[in-house]
Amino acid sequence: MTETLKFQIDGMTCGGCSGRVKGVLELNLNVESAEISHEENSGIVKTNGQITAEELVKVIEQTGYSAAISPSS
């Protein structure tokens, strides 16, 4: 079952930053796709439902950016 999660991601300043976050997220086998925007400080991640939003926050934070689950998730 596909689940779509939205995140607030702070600290990204360029396309390289958003590309890095996208790449790290998509390395996870439970992530189907990730759309990351440094302009909007946000991310939309589609998963297979086998990973929690909290686990994804930790993945994002390990790349060096702060992250939180958006209220609309």
PADO-889602 format. One record per residue: x, y, z of N, C-alpha, C, O, CB in turn; residue number from 1. Coordinates in steps of 0.05 Angstrom, whole numbers, plus 32768, in hexadecimal, padded with zeros to 4 digits. Glycine has a CB too. Layout:
<atoms>
nx X	ny Y	nz Z	cax X	cay Y	caz Z	cx X	cy Y	cz Z	ox X	oy Y	oz Z	cbx X	cby Y	cbz Z	roti NUM
...
</atoms>
This chain:
<atoms>
nx 8011	ny 7FE8	nz 8000	cax 8000	cay 8000	caz 8000	cx 8012	cy 8019	cz 8000	ox 8022	oy 801D	oz 8012	cbx 7FED	cby 8000	cbz 8019	roti 1
nx 800F	ny 8029	nz 7FEC	cax 801F	cay 8041	caz 7FEA	cx 8015	cy 8056	cz 7FFE	ox 7FFD	oy 805B	oz 8001	cbx 801E	cby 804D	cbz 7FCD	roti 2
nx 8028	ny 8063	nz 800B	cax 8022	cay 8078	caz 801E	cx 8032	cy 8091	cz 8015	ox 804A	oy 808F	oz 800F	cbx 8029	cby 8070	cbz 803B	roti 3
nx 8025	ny 80A8	nz 8015	cax 8032	cay 80C1	caz 800E	cx 8035	cy 80D2	cz 8027	ox 8022	oy 80D7	oz 8036	cbx 8022	cby 80D1	cbz 7FF9	roti 4
nx 804E	ny 80DA	nz 802D	cax 8055	cay 80EA	caz 8044	cx 8061	cy 8104	cz 803C	ox 8070	oy 8106	oz 8029	cbx 8068	cby 80DA	cbz 8057	roti 5
nx 805B	ny 8119	nz 804B	cax 8065	cay 8134	caz 8045	cx 8077	cy 813D	cz 805C	ox 8071	oy 8138	oz 8074	cbx 804F	cby 8148	cbz 8040	roti 6
nx 808D	ny 814A	nz 8055	cax 80A0	cay 8153	caz 8069	cx 80A8	cy 8170	cz 8065	ox 80A9	oy 817A	oz 804F	cbx 80B9	cby 8141	cbz 8069	roti 7
nx 80AE	ny 817D	nz 807B	cax 80BB	cay 8197	caz 807B	cx 80D9	cy 8191	cz 807F	ox 80E0	oy 8184	oz 8092	cbx 80B0	cby 81AA	cbz 8092	roti 8
nx 80EA	ny 819B	nz 806C	cax 8106	cay 8196	caz 806E	cx 8115	cy 81B0	cz 806D	ox 8112	oy 81C0	oz 805A	cbx 8110	cby 8183	cbz 8056	roti 9
nx 8124	ny 81B6	nz 8082	cax 8132	cay 81D0	caz 8084	cx 8150	cy 81CC	cz 8081	ox 815B	oy 81B7	oz 8089	cbx 812C	cby 81DD	cbz 809F	roti 10
nx 815D	ny 81E0	nz 8076	cax 817A	cay 81E0	caz 8073	cx 8184	cy 81DC	cz 8056	ox 819B	oy 81DF	oz 8051	cbx 8185	cby 81CB	cbz 8084	roti 11
nx 8172	ny 81D4	nz 8044	cax 817A	cay 81D1	caz 8028	cx 817C	cy 81EC	cz 801B	ox 816B	oy 81FD	oz 801E	cbx 8165	cby 81BE	cbz 8019	roti 12
nx 8192	ny 81F0	nz 800C	cax 8196	cay 820A	caz 7FFF	cx 8198	cy 8209	cz 7FE1	ox 8198	oy 821D	oz 7FD3	cbx 81AF	cby 8216	cbz 800A	roti 13
nx 8199	ny 81F0	nz 7FD5	cax 819D	cay 81EE	caz 7FB8	cx 8192	cy 81D4	cz 7FAE	ox 818A	oy 81C2	oz 7FBD	cbx 81BA	cby 81F2	cbz 7FB1	roti 14
nx 8193	ny 81D1	nz 7F94	cax 818A	cay 81B8	caz 7F87	cx 819B	cy 81A0	cz 7F90	ox 8191	oy 8189	oz 7F91	cbx 818B	cby 81BB	cbz 7F6A	roti 15
nx 81B4	ny 81A5	nz 7F96	cax 81C5	cay 818F	caz 7F9F	cx 81BC	cy 8184	cz 7FBA	ox 81BD	oy 816C	oz 7FBF	cbx 81E2	cby 8199	cbz 7FA2	roti 16
nx 81B3	ny 8196	nz 7FCB	cax 81A8	cay 818E	caz 7FE5	cx 8190	cy 817D	cz 7FE1	ox 818E	oy 8167	oz 7FED	cbx 81A2	cby 81A7	cbz 7FF6	roti 17
nx 817D	ny 8186	nz 7FD2	cax 8164	cay 8177	caz 7FCE	cx 816A	cy 815C	cz 7FBF	ox 815D	oy 8148	oz 7FC5	cbx 814F	cby 8187	cbz 7FBE	roti 18
nx 817D	ny 815D	nz 7FAD	cax 8185	cay 8144	caz 7F9F	cx 8191	cy 8130	cz 7FB2	ox 818C	oy 8118	oz 7FB0	cbx 8198	cby 814A	cbz 7F89	roti 19
nx 81A1	ny 813A	nz 7FC5	cax 81AD	cay 8128	caz 7FD9	cx 8197	cy 811A	cz 7FEA	ox 8198	oy 8102	oz 7FEF	cbx 81C1	cby 8137	cbz 7FEB	roti 20
nx 8184	ny 812A	nz 7FF4	cax 816F	cay 811F	caz 8004	cx 815E	cy 810B	cz 7FF4	ox 8158	oy 80F5	oz 7FFE	cbx 815C	cby 8136	cbz 800F	roti 21
nx 8157	ny 8112	nz 7FDC	cax 8148	cay 8100	caz 7FCA	cx 8157	cy 80E6	cz 7FC6	ox 814C	oy 80D0	oz 7FC9	cbx 8143	cby 810D	cbz 7FAF	roti 22
nx 8171	ny 80E7	nz 7FC1	cax 8181	cay 80D0	caz 7FBC	cx 8182	cy 80BD	cz 7FD4	ox 8180	oy 80A5	oz 7FD1	cbx 819D	cby 80D7	cbz 7FB3	roti 23
nx 8187	ny 80C9	nz 7FEB	cax 8189	cay 80B9	caz 8004	cx 816E	cy 80AB	cz 800A	ox 816D	oy 8094	oz 8011	cbx 8192	cby 80CA	cbz 801C	roti 24
nx 8158	ny 80BA	nz 8007	cax 813E	cay 80AF	caz 800C	cx 8138	cy 8098	cz 7FF9	ox 812E	oy 8083	oz 8001	cbx 8128	cby 80C4	cbz 800A	roti 25
nx 813E	ny 809C	nz 7FDF	cax 8137	cay 8087	caz 7FCB	cx 8149	cy 806F	cz 7FCD	ox 8144	oy 805A	oz 7FC0	cbx 8139	cby 8093	cbz 7FB0	roti 26
nx 815F	ny 8070	nz 7FDC	cax 816F	cay 8058	caz 7FE1	cx 8161	cy 8044	cz 7FF3	ox 8167	oy 802C	oz 7FF3	cbx 818A	cby 8060	cbz 7FED	roti 27
nx 814E	ny 804E	nz 8002	cax 813E	cay 803D	caz 8014	cx 812B	cy 802C	cz 8004	ox 811B	oy 8037	oz 7FF4	cbx 8130	cby 804E	cbz 802A	roti 28
nx 812B	ny 8012	nz 8008	cax 811A	cay 8000	caz 7FF8	cx 80FC	cy 8005	cz 7FFD	ox 80EB	oy 7FFD	oz 7FED	cbx 8120	cby 7FE4	cbz 7FFF	roti 29
nx 80F5	ny 8012	nz 8014	cax 80D9	cay 8018	caz 801A	cx 80CF	cy 8032	cz 800E	ox 80B7	oy 8038	oz 8010	cbx 80D5	cby 8018	cbz 8038	roti 30
nx 80E1	ny 8041	nz 8001	cax 80D9	cay 805A	caz 7FF5	cx 80D6	cy 8056	cz 7FD7	ox 80E8	oy 804D	oz 7FC9	cbx 80EF	cby 8071	cbz 7FFB	roti 31
nx 80BE	ny 805C	nz 7FCD	cax 80B8	cay 8059	caz 7FB0	cx 80C2	cy 8072	cz 7FA1	ox 80CC	oy 806F	oz 7F8B	cbx 809A	cby 8055	cbz 7FAC	roti 32
nx 80BE	ny 808A	nz 7FAC	cax 80C8	cay 80A2	caz 7F9F	cx 80C9	cy 80B9	cz 7FB3	ox 80BC	oy 80B8	oz 7FC8	cbx 80B5	cby 80AA	cbz 7F87	roti 33
nx 80D9	ny 80CD	nz 7FAC	cax 80DC	cay 80E4	caz 7FBE	cx 80DE	cy 80FD	cz 7FAC	ox 80EE	oy 80FD	oz 7F99	cbx 80F4	cby 80E2	cbz 7FD1	roti 34
nx 80CE	ny 8111	nz 7FB2	cax 80CF	cay 812B	caz 7FA4	cx 80D7	cy 813F	cz 7FB9	ox 80C8	oy 8144	oz 7FCC	cbx 80B4	cby 8132	cbz 7F96	roti 35
nx 80EF	ny 814A	nz 7FB6	cax 80FA	cay 815C	caz 7FCA	cx 80FE	cy 8178	cz 7FBE	ox 8109	oy 817A	oz 7FA7	cbx 8115	cby 8151	cbz 7FD6	roti 36
nx 80F6	ny 818D	nz 7FCC	cax 80F8	cay 81A8	caz 7FC2	cx 8107	cy 81BA	cz 7FD6	ox 80FE	oy 81BE	oz 7FEC	cbx 80DD	cby 81B4	cbz 7FBB	roti 37
nx 811F	ny 81C3	nz 7FCE	cax 812D	cay 81D5	caz 7FE0	cx 8120	cy 81F1	cz 7FE0	ox 8123	oy 81FF	oz 7FF3	cbx 814B	cby 81D8	cbz 7FD7	roti 38
nx 8113	ny 81F8	nz 7FCA	cax 8105	cay 8212	caz 7FC9	cx 80EE	cy 8213	cz 7FDD	ox 80E9	oy 8228	oz 7FE9	cbx 80FB	cby 8217	cbz 7FAC	roti 39
nx 80E0	ny 81FD	nz 7FE0	cax 80C8	cay 81FC	caz 7FF2	cx 80CF	cy 81EF	cz 800D	ox 80BD	oy 81ED	oz 801E	cbx 80B2	cby 81ED	cbz 7FE5	roti 40
nx 80E8	ny 81E7	nz 8010	cax 80F0	cay 81D9	caz 8029	cx 80DE	cy 81C2	cz 8030	ox 80D5	oy 81C0	oz 8046	cbx 80F1	cby 81ED	cbz 8040	roti 41
nx 80D8	ny 81B2	nz 801B	cax 80C4	cay 819D	caz 8020	cx 80CB	cy 8183	cz 8010	ox 80DC	oy 8183	oz 7FFF	cbx 80A8	cby 81A6	cbz 8018	roti 42
nx 80BE	ny 816E	nz 8018	cax 80C1	cay 8155	caz 800A	cx 80A7	cy 8145	cz 800B	ox 8098	oy 8146	oz 801E	cbx 80D8	cby 8145	cbz 8016	roti 43
nx 80A2	ny 8137	nz 7FF5	cax 808C	cay 8124	caz 7FF3	cx 8098	cy 8109	cz 7FED	ox 80A5	oy 8106	oz 7FD9	cbx 8076	cby 812D	cbz 7FDD	roti 44
nx 8093	ny 80F6	nz 7FFF	cax 809F	cay 80DC	caz 7FFC	cx 8089	cy 80C7	cz 7FFA	ox 8077	oy 80C6	oz 800B	cbx 80B2	cby 80D6	cbz 8014	roti 45
nx 808B	ny 80B6	nz 7FE6	cax 8078	cay 80A0	caz 7FE3	cx 8087	cy 8086	cz 7FEC	ox 809D	oy 8080	oz 7FE3	cbx 806E	cby 809D	cbz 7FC6	roti 46
nx 8079	ny 8078	nz 7FFE	cax 8085	cay 805F	caz 8009	cx 8073	cy 8047	cz 8004	ox 805C	oy 804A	oz 7FFB	cbx 808B	cby 8063	cbz 8027	roti 47
nx 807E	ny 8030	nz 800A	cax 806E	cay 8018	caz 8007	cx 805E	cy 8012	cz 8021	ox 8052	oy 7FFD	oz 8024	cbx 807F	cby 8000	cbz 8000	roti 48
nx 805F	ny 8025	nz 8034	cax 8051	cay 8022	caz 804D	cx 8060	cy 8012	cz 8062	ox 8056	oy 800D	oz 8078	cbx 8037	cby 8014	cbz 8049	roti 49
nx 8079	ny 800A	nz 805C	cax 8089	cay 7FFA	caz 806E	cx 809E	cy 800B	cz 807E	ox 80AF	oy 7FFF	oz 808B	cbx 8097	cby 7FE4	cbz 805F	roti 50
nx 809C	ny 8025	nz 807C	cax 80AE	cay 8037	caz 808B	cx 809D	cy 804E	cz 8096	ox 808B	oy 8057	oz 8089	cbx 80C5	cby 8041	cbz 8078	roti 51
nx 80A4	ny 8056	nz 80AE	cax 8094	cay 806B	caz 80BB	cx 809F	cy 8087	cz 80B3	ox 80B6	oy 808A	oz 80AA	cbx 8094	cby 8068	cbz 80D9	roti 52
nx 808E	ny 809B	nz 80B7	cax 8097	cay 80B6	caz 80B2	cx 80AE	cy 80BE	cz 80C5	ox 80C0	oy 80CC	oz 80BC	cbx 807F	cby 80CA	cbz 80B6	roti 53
nx 80AD	ny 80B4	nz 80DD	cax 80C2	cay 80BA	caz 80F0	cx 80DD	cy 80AF	cz 80E7	ox 80F2	oy 80BB	oz 80EB	cbx 80BA	cby 80AF	cbz 810C	roti 54
nx 80DC	ny 8097	nz 80DB	cax 80F5	cay 808B	caz 80D1	cx 8100	cy 809B	cz 80BA	ox 8118	oy 809E	oz 80B7	cbx 80EF	cby 806D	cbz 80C8	roti 55
nx 80EE	ny 80A5	nz 80A9	cax 80F7	cay 80B6	caz 8093	cx 8102	cy 80D0	cz 809C	ox 8116	oy 80DA	oz 8091	cbx 80DF	cby 80BB	cbz 807F	roti 56
nx 80F7	ny 80DC	nz 80B2	cax 8103	cay 80F4	caz 80BD	cx 8120	cy 80EF	cz 80C5	ox 8131	oy 80FF	oz 80C0	cbx 80F2	cby 80FE	cbz 80D6	roti 57
nx 8124	ny 80D8	nz 80D2	cax 8140	cay 80D1	caz 80DA	cx 8152	cy 80CE	cz 80C2	ox 8169	oy 80D7	oz 80C3	cbx 8140	cby 80B7	cbz 80EA	roti 58
nx 8149	ny 80C2	nz 80AC	cax 8159	cay 80C0	caz 8094	cx 8160	cy 80DC	cz 808A	ox 8177	oy 80E1	oz 8083	cbx 8149	cby 80B0	cbz 807E	roti 59
nx 814D	ny 80ED	nz 8088	cax 8152	cay 8109	caz 807F	cx 8166	cy 8117	cz 8091	ox 8178	oy 8124	oz 8088	cbx 8137	cby 8119	cbz 807D	roti 60
nx 8162	ny 8114	nz 80AB	cax 8174	cay 8122	caz 80BE	cx 8190	cy 8117	cz 80BC	ox 81A3	oy 8126	oz 80C1	cbx 8169	cby 811F	cbz 80DA	roti 61
nx 8193	ny 80FE	nz 80B5	cax 81AE	cay 80F3	caz 80B2	cx 81BD	cy 80FE	cz 8099	ox 81D5	oy 80FC	oz 8097	cbx 81AC	cby 80D4	cbz 80AF	roti 62
nx 81AE	ny 810B	nz 8087	cax 81BB	cay 8119	caz 8071	cx 81C4	cy 8135	cz 8078	ox 81D2	oy 8142	oz 8068	cbx 81A8	cby 811A	cbz 8059	roti 63
nx 81BD	ny 813E	nz 8091	cax 81C6	cay 8158	caz 809A	cx 81B1	cy 816E	cz 809A	ox 81B8	oy 8185	oz 809D	cbx 81DD	cby 8160	cbz 808A	roti 64
nx 8198	ny 8167	nz 8095	cax 8183	cay 817B	caz 8094	cx 816F	cy 8175	cz 80AA	ox 816C	oy 815E	oz 80B3	cbx 8175	cby 817B	cbz 8078	roti 65
nx 8160	ny 8189	nz 80B3	cax 814B	cay 8184	caz 80C7	cx 8131	cy 817E	cz 80B8	ox 812C	oy 8189	oz 80A3	cbx 8148	cby 819D	cbz 80DA	roti 66
nx 8122	ny 816C	nz 80C4	cax 8109	cay 8164	caz 80B7	cx 80F3	cy 8160	cz 80CB	ox 80F8	oy 8159	oz 80E2	cbx 810E	cby 814A	cbz 80A7	roti 67
nx 80DA	ny 8164	nz 80C2	cax 80C3	cay 815F	caz 80D3	cx 80AC	cy 8156	cz 80C0	ox 80AC	oy 815D	oz 80A9	cbx 80BB	cby 8178	cbz 80E3	roti 68
nx 809B	ny 8146	nz 80CC	cax 8083	cay 813E	caz 80BD	cx 8070	cy 8155	cz 80B9	ox 806A	oy 8163	oz 80CD	cbx 8075	cby 8126	cbz 80CB	roti 69
nx 8068	ny 815A	nz 80A1	cax 8055	cay 8170	caz 809C	cx 803A	cy 8169	cz 80A7	ox 8032	oy 8152	oz 80A6	cbx 8053	cby 8177	cbz 807D	roti 70
nx 802B	ny 817D	nz 80B1	cax 8011	cay 8178	caz 80BD	cx 7FFD	cy 816B	cz 80AA	ox 7FEB	oy 815D	oz 80B2	cbx 8005	cby 8191	cbz 80C7	roti 71
nx 8001	ny 816F	nz 8090	cax 7FEE	cay 8165	caz 807C	cx 7FF3	cy 8147	cz 8077	ox 7FE4	oy 813B	oz 8067	cbx 7FF0	cby 8174	cbz 8063	roti 72
nx 8007	ny 813B	nz 8083	cax 800C	cay 811E	caz 807E	cx 7FF7	cy 810D	cz 808C	ox 7FF8	oy 80F4	oz 808A	cbx 8028	cby 8116	cbz 8088	roti 73
</atoms>
